[in-house]
Structures are given as structure tokens and as C-alpha cells.
Amino acid sequence: MLLITPILLAQDWQELKGEHFIVYFVGNKLFPGKVLHNAEKEYERIASDLGYARYSNFWTWAKRVKIYLYPDRSSFLEASGQAEWSEGMADYKNKKILSFTENSEFLATVLPHEIAHLIFRDFVGFEGEVPLWLDEGVAQWEEKIDRGWIKRLTSGHLKKGTLLSVKDIMNVDIRTIKDTDKIHFHPTSVDGRPGIIILDGKNLVNLFYLESASLVGFLIERYGANRFTDFCRQLRDGNNLEDALCYAYPAYFSGIEQFEKEWVKYLKEEW
């Protein structure tokens, strides 16, 4: 049977307004009310956590972020054009978050993830060289999950020799992975152990998110939010990743290779 997803018109949407967000939804307002409440709390937490609070252009009045909650996954995917594994998306330039009401993980993971994307991009802009792993790593780090679990799981991959190198992570674009069953081959040489990782699309996406969050967590936990803000400011001002790292962390990193070595030492603390 062919299922036709109804097109939502402007008059179909109801709205709830807060200080920094407007939630658009269809049907019962109980869940959208929780979304608005959580969004306001997450905005303050994430801006403070990343060290951006004093730099943020507050999203008030006409600058409020719009959150669209589609009635189901199929209508969300049709409207957003996202890959089938996507749970939500952030439209940076138009300050919109899109997801769907039947998403049980929305409040704990998707909402803070997408708000973090918008806050991060509000600060670094679109002109500089901002790698995808950093953008996604910031968002993943701000999800309401056990951050210790990120380090432990990444450390386990290091022990088994199944981590992608930082240079490999920089070359992975998960936005192009539409077929989750397709097999991907990636060489790896993390911690001086060369090898090849064989993953399907879904596991490659999961590994990318895990490593990205781990790298961001390493920078923030080991060296502090203020230095991380300085690093991101360098990217915003047009410096490439290596120069930004060396400027913000001059006593610790001499380049990408040293960055990876120090990250590996951090992960080995779990052994």
C-alpha cells in the first residue's frame, strides 16, 4: 500500500511562544509544552557550558528559534530531506529545529543536540573553516548522556584498534551516507598501529559521532571551556584547524599529530 504523507499548511500549525523559542506543532500541546520548557533550560546550560554565554546574541523576539514538531517520522523526513537514520536537524541560517512528536529521545538527546548546533554556529559563523567533526562533536557532547560513557567507549575502541585517526575523521562526511548497509573501508594508524576498519554505514556514522564527541570532550575537560572558546574564535576569524589549535593551546599542541597523541593519552587513562 502506498502511504501519502499529508502536506502541512501554515494554518495547520499551532504555536507556543517562550523567551527564546517558538514551538510549532499539530494536535495535543502537552509534549510541545515540555519541549518549550526544556528548550529554554538547555539554551542557558549549553551557552554557559561552552563558554559562550557572554558572547551570545540572545534569541529574543524576532530572533527566536523556531522548533517544528512534525506528527511522525515520515512527514519529518519528507520536509527535511534528511537521511533515514536522522532524528532531527538544525537549519543554521534560518534558526529552525525540525523533528517529530513520536520521537522518544527528543528531550534528552535531539533537542540539546540541535540547540548546541545553533549556539555553536551563532558564535563561529559560516565563513571560517569549521570541520564537521567539531560541529557534530559539540552537539553530541551537549546531549544529556553519560559523558564518562563517551570516554570509556572511545577508549575501548582504541584498545581494540578500531578508532579512526583524527585526519580520517576530518575526511568523513556523514551527510553523504544515505545507504546504511553499504560497506566502508577506512585505514587507521591511531597510536602507531596501522590497520583497516571495515564498517557498514550505520556503524560508521555511530563511530564518527562517538569520536567527535570524545575529541570535543577532551578539549573541554582537559583544558577548560575558556580555552575552547578561544580555539573556536580562531576558526571564526578564518584560521584553519591546525593554526587555531596551536594558537589556543600553544603549550600542548604543535599540530594535528600532537593533538591526536594527547587525545590518545587522555583515552588511555581508562585502561
N, C-alpha and C positions, 0 to 999 in steps of 0.2 A: 504494500500500500504506500503510495506517495504522500508524504506529510508536507503540507504547505504551512510555512511559518507566517503568521499574520504580520503585516507591516504596521508598526506603531506610529500613529499620527500624533501631532503636537497636542491635540485635545485629549488623547488617551492618557497622558501622563498626569499624575498628581505630584505635589511637591511639599517638602518640609524644609524650612529655612533655619539655619543656625548662623553663628557669627562668621564662620569661615567656609561653610559648605551649604549647598542646596542639594537635597536628595530627591531625585525623580523616580517614581515607582508606579506600578499598576496594581490595584487591588488593596488588600489589607495593609494598614500603616504600622502594625506592630513591629515587624522586622525593620522597615526603613527607619522607624524611630530609634531603634537600637543602633543602627548604622550611623545616624547623625550624632548621637551621644558619643559613641566610640570614636568617630572621626575627629571631633573636637578635642578629645583627650589625647589621641595619637598625634595630632598636629603639634601640640605643646611638647609632648615627650620626645618626639623624633627630632625636632629642631634643636632642643636642648642637648640630646644625646650626641648629635653630630657636631655640636659646637657652632651651629648656625643661628641660634636664637637671636643674637644681637645684630645679625646681618639680614635677617629675613624681611622681605616685603610682605607684610601681613595681608592675608587673603580676605579682605573685608569688602562689603558692599558689592560693587560691580566686579570685583576681583575674586569673589568667592568661587571655590572649586565646585563643579557640578558632578554629582555622582548619579549615574544611570543604572538602575537595577532592572534588568530585563526579566520577564516572567520565567524564563527557562534557558537552559544552555544553548539550545538550537537557535533561539532568537538572538542571544548574545553573540554567538559565532557568526551569524549572518550579518549582524550590524557592525561587528568589529573587524571581520576578516582575519581573525586570529587562527593559529594552528589548533587542531582538535584537542591538544593537551592543555590549552590555556584556560586559566580560571578567572582571569581578569586582565585589564590593560589600562595604562595611563596614556592619555593624549596630552603630551607635554605642552605643546604650543597653545592648545585651546583650554588647558586646565580642566580636563574631564577624566573621570574614572568610570570604566564600564565593567559590569559583572552581571550576575543573575541571582535571583532571590532564593533558588533552591540550593545554593552553594553553601554547604555546611561549614566550610573552612573560612568563609569570608571575613568574619570579625577578627579571628585570631591571626590569620596569615595574609589573605589577599588585600584587605583594607590597609593595614600598616605598610605592606609591601608597596602598594601603588602610591600612597601618600608620601612615602620616602622617596620614590622616584621623582615626584613633583617638587618636593622640597630641595632635593639634590640638584635638579635641573634649574630651579629658580636661582640657585646660588652659582652654579658653574656655567649656566647658559648653554648656547648651542654653537658657539664659534670656535671654542678650543678643541683640542684633541682629547676627548674623553672616551677611554676604551669601554667596550660593552661590559667586560667583566667587572669593572669598577661600578658602573651604573647599576648592574644587577646585584652585585655584591652588597652595596649599600642597602638596597631594597630588601634583600634576603636577610641581612643582619638585623634589620629592624622588625622582622616578623616576631610574633610572640611565641617563640620556641625556646627550647633549652640551648643557650649559646654554648654551654660546655659540650653538648652533644655534637655541635659542628666541629669543634676541635678534636674530639675523640674519634669521630667517624673519619675525618680527613687524615688524622694520624694513623688510623688503621689502614687506609689506602696506601699511605706512604710505606708502611711496614710491608705490605704485600707487593709493592712495586706497581701499583695501579693508579698513580697520580699523573695527570698531565702537567708538563712543565709550565712555568709562567709564560714563556714565549708561545707555547701551544695554546694556552688559554686565550692569549691575545689574538690568536688567529681563528678561533672558533666563533662562528656566528649562529647562535641557536635560532635566530629568526628565520633562517633558511631551512630548518629541519622540520619538514611537514610530514614525512613518512616515518613514523616511529619504529617501523620494522626494518628499515634499511640498515645495513651493517656499515660501521665506520672503523677505519684503521688509523690509529694515531701512534707515531713513535714517541717514546718518552725517555728522558735521561735524568729524572729528578734524583738528587743525592748521588750522582755519579753512576747510576745503574741503568744502562741503556736497555730498551725493550720495546715491545709493541703492545698497545692496548687495543682490544677488539670489543666494540660496543655496538648495541643497536641504538637507534635514535633516541629512544626514551631514556636509556641509561646514560647516554652522552649528555643529554640535557640535565639530568639529575646531578651528574658529576660536575658539570660546568657551574651550576648553581651552588653546589657544596663548596667547591674550591674558591669560587668568587667570594662567598660569604666568609670563608676562612681567611682569605687574604685581607679583606677589609677588617675583620675582627682582630687579626694580628696587628695591623697598623694602629687601631684604636686602643686595644687593650695594652699593648706593649709600650706605645709611645704617646698616648693621650689624644683626646678629641681636638685640642687646640692645634697640635702639630698636623693632625689630619686635615683640619680646616685650611691650614697654610698650604698643604700639598694640593688640595682641591683648588685653592685660589690661584696657584701657579698654572694649573690646567686651564682655568677660566681665562687667565691672561695670555694664553696662547703658547705656553711652553709644552714640549712633548713629555711623555710619561717619564722617561729616564731623567730628563733635566729637572722635572718637578720633584721627583723622589730625592734627587741629590741636593736640591735647594732646601727642601723641607726637613730632610733627615741627613744633614751633612756628616754627622759623626757616626752614622750607621750604614749608609748605603753609598757605594761608589758607582752603582749602575744596576741594571736588571739582574745580573747574575748574583751580585751581593744581596740584593733584595730577596731572591729565592733562597739563598743559603741561610739567611737569618730566619726566614719563614720556616724552613726545614728544622732548624734548631728549636724553634718555638713548638713545632708539632712533636718533636722527639721528647718533649717534657712529659708526654703522656705514656711513654714507653716504660 
